[in-house]
Amino acid sequence: MTDSITPYQIPQWVPGETLGSSDNLGWQGVIQRSYRLRAVDVVVPPVDHFAIMLQCSHAVQLQRRTGSHWVRERYAQGDVSLLSIAQQSHWRWADTLDVSHIYLSQPLLTQVAEDIAGRSVASVTLHDVLVTTDPLLASLAKAITAEAASPGLGGTLYAQALATQMAVHLLRRYSSLHYREDALRPKLDGPRLRALQAFVQEHLHDALSVACLAEQAGMGSWAFSRAFKAATGSPVHQYIVGARIKRAQALLAQPALALTDIAAQCGFSDQAHMTRLLKATLGVTPGQLRRRTGDIDDGLANDWA
């Protein structure tokens, strides 16, 4: 996809006005952009996201060519047009058009596909659907558009949930999946595993996820989870929690560090979260563990006195 463009570059190719977007909302795996587009006859380079385009205005005659043949459909308010990732397209319409573009990333669709199929997915392709009347797909696109226009509490999580539901629907009705052969499934060898473990240690204070680590390893999420457990004996989440607890134990030996600072440095959401996990795992609270460490240090000091 070296010749692909990003969703943010679409206005360079398709003339019109940007009406709104999710650009500054911190969403992961999903982008929303609303446009008022002028009449065009334009070739658009491949885009590095899957595109779901919701019609938000009066009906127009829409034409598109992605291969050798043109397709023409009536594109009415509430209809949806789909375009697969890395697909060059030639578009024509003869009137002003209001649309909401929803872009889903390749890692998101691949992860959801692997979760659904229970297998390692090599690629996902959306069917060449110029226009579909699909109330569920349109409803999801409208909800994502509304959240971008008026963000609410938990907006990032809400948008991610909507995007995941949209991905499931697309995969069930409008996609083709290509699977990896079992023999070709990647494994985490020594150097790659050590590099990944070092990455975890360096980013324990961040919100680590399976998707994040899978990207570092260059794998899909499902294949990565399988390979990681085979290499370490632990599921990814359990491994991360264990690493955070070990760091907390080490930092609790430093009396000058506040518990809130230790929780933040270890990647716990707050001090209460750290307390719950230490209690569940070690059977002691951070305060009890700190006092126990202090008692051991005092005993060693007396032995050397």
Buried (B, 14 or more C-beta within 10 A) or exposed (E): EEEBBEBEBBBEBBEBEEBBBBBEBEBBBBBBBBBBBEEBEEEBBBBBBBBBBBBBBEEBEBBBBBEEEEBEBEBBEBBBBBBBBBBBBBBBBEEBBBBBBBBBBBBBBBBBBBBBEEBBBBBBBBEBBBBBEBEEBBBBBBBBBBBBBEBEEEBBEBBBEBBBBBBBBBBEEBBEBEBBEEEEBBEBEEEBBEEBBEBBEEBBBEEBBBBBBBBBBEBBBBBBBBBBBEBBEEEBEEBBBBBBBEBBBEBBEEEEEEBEEBBBBBBBEEBEBBBEBBBEBBEBBBEBBBEEBEEEEEEEEEEEE
